[in-house]
């Protein structure tokens, strides 16, 4: 890999040394904060056995309201070599998890692709990202990832700029999600209801942002053939400390707004999942205490 990093859409050219650099604050090797069975994903990702979730530290998007800021700011975790990462994947598989769930690995794409190359896990590999992936980097994962589970957070550039300093997020996410579908095609579930391949788009409802959610759902319904993808509408937004500059984010999701968006999703005929308000809280955030490492 070139000395200057251009893995994600920011193409910031950071030199990633031991201390990390760029917006993601990531070092030159992958850093992981937790690797264990996780039961907080959609039923088709974890089922009764759980998803083998590998939580990578750092993030190239870094939304101001992030619930995982303990690790998204890049300061936690243990650095792993590619062979160590491959061994970690195998160890999780051997624990009987339903999938290998790679959480926020965008800024480590080349190393993850190398670790997966030639590895026969026998379970689906899930790319669980913010959606802020570059098409060029996604090409490295073709044939290695069976399930893409991106967020689509912001439909309009001004919202993405305000909350993530990434005005190009909508354009980048649309291109990335289209590439993900090109690679894996229509979704397929096994007899246990576990997603074996396909695209599952997630959207986290933000306070007062009903039009943002509707625009994202419109894209999902119009861009892909009916019944070919899954969609997850999430109302688990939890106000975090440090949002004094964003008073509109200092409140939970209104139940009436949530119900209205669920009905909208149903009218569009999108397959997938939704949450009731209050179904998830900060108490459900995993402990990033190096479990499994």
KEVO-180114 format. One record per residue (C-alpha): x, y, z. Coordinates in steps of 0.05 Angstrom, whole numbers, padded with zeros to 5 digits, always signed. Layout:
<kelos>
+--------+--------+--------+
:   east :  north :     up :
+--------+--------+--------+
:      X :      Y :      Z :
...
+--------+--------+--------+
</kelos>
This chain:
<kelos>
+--------+--------+--------+
:   east :  north :     up :
+--------+--------+--------+
: +00000 : +00000 : +00000 :
: +00024 : +00071 : -00014 :
: +00052 : +00109 : +00044 :
: -00003 : +00162 : +00039 :
: -00072 : +00134 : +00053 :
: -00129 : +00141 : +00002 :
: -00170 : +00080 : +00023 :
: -00236 : +00116 : +00036 :
: -00274 : +00172 : +00000 :
: -00238 : +00226 : +00041 :
: -00173 : +00208 : +00004 :
: -00138 : +00250 : +00057 :
: -00068 : +00226 : +00040 :
: -00051 : +00216 : +00114 :
: +00013 : +00180 : +00132 :
: -00010 : +00127 : +00181 :
: +00045 : +00111 : +00231 :
: +00041 : +00076 : +00298 :
: +00001 : +00133 : +00329 :
: -00048 : +00137 : +00271 :
: -00068 : +00193 : +00225 :
: -00123 : +00224 : +00183 :
: -00195 : +00232 : +00203 :
: -00199 : +00158 : +00224 :
: -00138 : +00166 : +00270 :
: -00117 : +00096 : +00250 :
: -00048 : +00065 : +00252 :
: -00014 : +00026 : +00197 :
: -00042 : -00041 : +00220 :
: -00114 : -00059 : +00241 :
: -00133 : -00045 : +00312 :
: -00189 : -00085 : +00345 :
: -00226 : -00070 : +00411 :
: -00271 : -00132 : +00416 :
: -00283 : -00198 : +00381 :
: -00340 : -00241 : +00407 :
: -00410 : -00267 : +00394 :
: -00457 : -00207 : +00389 :
: -00532 : -00210 : +00394 :
: -00549 : -00138 : +00377 :
: -00553 : -00145 : +00301 :
: -00613 : -00161 : +00258 :
: -00641 : -00232 : +00265 :
: -00614 : -00252 : +00197 :
: -00543 : -00234 : +00218 :
: -00538 : -00266 : +00286 :
: -00597 : -00312 : +00295 :
: -00595 : -00354 : +00359 :
: -00519 : -00364 : +00354 :
: -00499 : -00291 : +00349 :
: -00455 : -00256 : +00300 :
: -00380 : -00262 : +00308 :
: -00370 : -00187 : +00314 :
: -00300 : -00158 : +00304 :
: -00303 : -00085 : +00327 :
: -00248 : -00046 : +00293 :
: -00226 : +00020 : +00324 :
: -00225 : +00086 : +00289 :
: -00275 : +00110 : +00238 :
: -00269 : +00150 : +00173 :
: -00338 : +00182 : +00183 :
: -00340 : +00198 : +00258 :
: -00411 : +00225 : +00265 :
: -00419 : +00274 : +00323 :
: -00473 : +00230 : +00355 :
: -00434 : +00165 : +00351 :
: -00454 : +00115 : +00406 :
: -00388 : +00077 : +00398 :
: -00344 : +00138 : +00406 :
: -00301 : +00101 : +00457 :
: -00271 : +00064 : +00397 :
: -00291 : +00107 : +00337 :
: -00241 : +00160 : +00358 :
: -00185 : +00109 : +00347 :
: -00154 : +00109 : +00416 :
: -00172 : +00039 : +00441 :
: -00159 : -00033 : +00420 :
: -00102 : -00079 : +00403 :
: -00061 : -00076 : +00339 :
: -00061 : -00141 : +00299 :
: -00019 : -00166 : +00241 :
: -00054 : -00198 : +00181 :
: -00038 : -00269 : +00205 :
: -00065 : -00252 : +00274 :
: -00128 : -00223 : +00243 :
: -00137 : -00287 : +00202 :
: -00129 : -00329 : +00264 :
: -00180 : -00286 : +00300 :
: -00231 : -00298 : +00244 :
: -00221 : -00373 : +00249 :
: -00226 : -00372 : +00325 :
: -00293 : -00337 : +00321 :
: -00318 : -00386 : +00269 :
: -00299 : -00444 : +00314 :
: -00342 : -00414 : +00370 :
: -00403 : -00430 : +00328 :
: -00426 : -00360 : +00309 :
: -00474 : -00352 : +00250 :
: -00433 : -00300 : +00212 :
: -00367 : -00263 : +00215 :
: -00389 : -00191 : +00227 :
: -00334 : -00141 : +00210 :
: -00355 : -00076 : +00243 :
: -00328 : -00010 : +00216 :
: -00269 : -00038 : +00179 :
: -00269 : +00011 : +00120 :
: -00203 : +00044 : +00139 :
: -00170 : -00025 : +00143 :
: -00197 : -00053 : +00078 :
: -00131 : -00076 : +00047 :
: -00109 : -00114 : +00109 :
: -00178 : -00145 : +00120 :
: -00180 : -00167 : +00047 :
: -00112 : -00199 : +00054 :
: -00133 : -00235 : +00118 :
: -00196 : -00262 : +00083 :
: -00160 : -00283 : +00019 :
: -00159 : -00358 : +00012 :
: -00195 : -00367 : +00078 :
: -00252 : -00418 : +00077 :
: -00294 : -00400 : +00137 :
: -00357 : -00436 : +00119 :
: -00400 : -00379 : +00146 :
: -00420 : -00313 : +00112 :
: -00373 : -00254 : +00119 :
: -00411 : -00189 : +00134 :
: -00383 : -00121 : +00117 :
: -00416 : -00076 : +00169 :
: -00398 : -00005 : +00150 :
: -00421 : +00068 : +00153 :
: -00432 : +00066 : +00078 :
: -00374 : +00115 : +00069 :
: -00334 : +00065 : +00027 :
: -00299 : +00079 : -00039 :
: -00317 : +00036 : -00099 :
: -00243 : +00023 : -00111 :
: -00233 : -00005 : -00041 :
: -00296 : -00047 : -00047 :
: -00265 : -00081 : -00108 :
: -00214 : -00112 : -00060 :
: -00270 : -00147 : -00023 :
: -00305 : -00177 : -00084 :
: -00312 : -00252 : -00074 :
: -00289 : -00247 : -00001 :
: -00352 : -00215 : +00029 :
: -00419 : -00248 : +00021 :
: -00463 : -00198 : +00058 :
: -00458 : -00123 : +00055 :
: -00492 : -00085 : +00112 :
: -00479 : -00011 : +00101 :
: -00512 : +00047 : +00136 :
: -00543 : +00101 : +00092 :
: -00542 : +00158 : +00142 :
: -00551 : +00223 : +00104 :
: -00588 : +00238 : +00040 :
: -00569 : +00311 : +00034 :
: -00498 : +00340 : +00033 :
: -00513 : +00395 : +00084 :
: -00535 : +00344 : +00136 :
: -00473 : +00301 : +00123 :
: -00429 : +00363 : +00128 :
: -00460 : +00385 : +00194 :
: -00457 : +00318 : +00229 :
: -00397 : +00285 : +00197 :
: -00357 : +00337 : +00159 :
: -00369 : +00296 : +00097 :
: -00412 : +00335 : +00047 :
: -00396 : +00282 : -00006 :
: -00426 : +00226 : +00037 :
: -00492 : +00219 : -00002 :
: -00457 : +00212 : -00068 :
: -00404 : +00165 : -00041 :
: -00455 : +00121 : -00004 :
: -00500 : +00114 : -00065 :
: -00441 : +00093 : -00108 :
: -00415 : +00045 : -00055 :
: -00483 : +00012 : -00043 :
: -00494 : +00002 : -00117 :
: -00426 : -00032 : -00122 :
: -00442 : -00076 : -00062 :
: -00506 : -00100 : -00096 :
: -00468 : -00112 : -00161 :
: -00421 : -00159 : -00124 :
: -00471 : -00200 : -00084 :
: -00538 : -00195 : -00121 :
: -00607 : -00210 : -00091 :
: -00608 : -00233 : -00019 :
: -00613 : -00306 : +00001 :
: -00631 : -00335 : +00070 :
: -00617 : -00406 : +00093 :
: -00666 : -00452 : +00128 :
: -00649 : -00419 : +00195 :
: -00663 : -00349 : +00168 :
: -00590 : -00329 : +00166 :
: -00570 : -00284 : +00108 :
: -00522 : -00323 : +00064 :
: -00511 : -00268 : +00013 :
: -00540 : -00201 : -00005 :
: -00548 : -00128 : +00014 :
: -00580 : -00102 : +00079 :
: -00584 : -00026 : +00082 :
: -00590 : +00005 : +00150 :
: -00616 : +00074 : +00167 :
: -00613 : +00105 : +00236 :
: -00671 : +00154 : +00246 :
: -00646 : +00221 : +00272 :
: -00690 : +00267 : +00314 :
: -00735 : +00308 : +00269 :
: -00705 : +00280 : +00205 :
: -00766 : +00246 : +00175 :
: -00752 : +00271 : +00105 :
: -00681 : +00245 : +00109 :
: -00706 : +00175 : +00127 :
: -00759 : +00177 : +00072 :
: -00709 : +00197 : +00019 :
: -00663 : +00140 : +00038 :
: -00721 : +00090 : +00036 :
: -00743 : +00118 : -00032 :
: -00673 : +00105 : -00058 :
: -00674 : +00033 : -00033 :
: -00743 : +00020 : -00063 :
: -00729 : +00052 : -00130 :
: -00656 : +00033 : -00143 :
: -00662 : -00043 : -00132 :
: -00711 : -00094 : -00158 :
: -00770 : -00108 : -00112 :
: -00753 : -00163 : -00062 :
: -00679 : -00163 : -00078 :
: -00651 : -00127 : -00016 :
: -00666 : -00120 : +00058 :
: -00675 : -00055 : +00095 :
: -00669 : -00041 : +00170 :
: -00702 : +00022 : +00198 :
: -00671 : +00036 : +00266 :
: -00700 : +00080 : +00321 :
: -00645 : +00064 : +00371 :
: -00616 : +00134 : +00369 :
: -00591 : +00152 : +00440 :
: -00568 : +00223 : +00457 :
: -00496 : +00222 : +00478 :
: -00456 : +00272 : +00519 :
: -00419 : +00329 : +00484 :
: -00475 : +00351 : +00437 :
: -00483 : +00421 : +00464 :
: -00471 : +00450 : +00394 :
: -00527 : +00406 : +00366 :
: -00589 : +00419 : +00408 :
: -00633 : +00383 : +00358 :
: -00595 : +00318 : +00373 :
: -00605 : +00322 : +00448 :
: -00671 : +00284 : +00448 :
: -00694 : +00213 : +00432 :
: -00736 : +00193 : +00372 :
: -00809 : +00214 : +00376 :
: -00853 : +00152 : +00376 :
: -00903 : +00184 : +00328 :
: -00847 : +00198 : +00278 :
: -00822 : +00127 : +00285 :
: -00892 : +00098 : +00272 :
: -00901 : +00143 : +00212 :
: -00835 : +00120 : +00182 :
: -00851 : +00047 : +00194 :
: -00916 : +00056 : +00156 :
: -00878 : +00090 : +00100 :
: -00829 : +00032 : +00095 :
: -00887 : -00017 : +00092 :
: -00921 : +00023 : +00037 :
: -00857 : +00021 : -00004 :
: -00857 : -00055 : +00003 :
: -00786 : -00059 : +00030 :
: -00768 : -00127 : +00061 :
: -00733 : -00123 : +00127 :
: -00737 : -00097 : +00198 :
: -00756 : -00039 : +00242 :
: -00751 : -00021 : +00315 :
: -00800 : +00005 : +00366 :
: -00776 : +00067 : +00404 :
: -00742 : +00049 : +00468 :
: -00720 : -00018 : +00441 :
: -00647 : -00001 : +00447 :
: -00609 : +00042 : +00497 :
: -00537 : +00060 : +00514 :
: -00538 : +00001 : +00561 :
: -00534 : -00045 : +00501 :
: -00468 : -00017 : +00475 :
: -00416 : -00072 : +00483 :
: -00357 : -00066 : +00530 :
: -00296 : -00051 : +00487 :
: -00250 : -00086 : +00536 :
: -00208 : -00129 : +00488 :
: -00255 : -00189 : +00498 :
: -00234 : -00244 : +00451 :
: -00165 : -00217 : +00436 :
+--------+--------+--------+
</kelos>
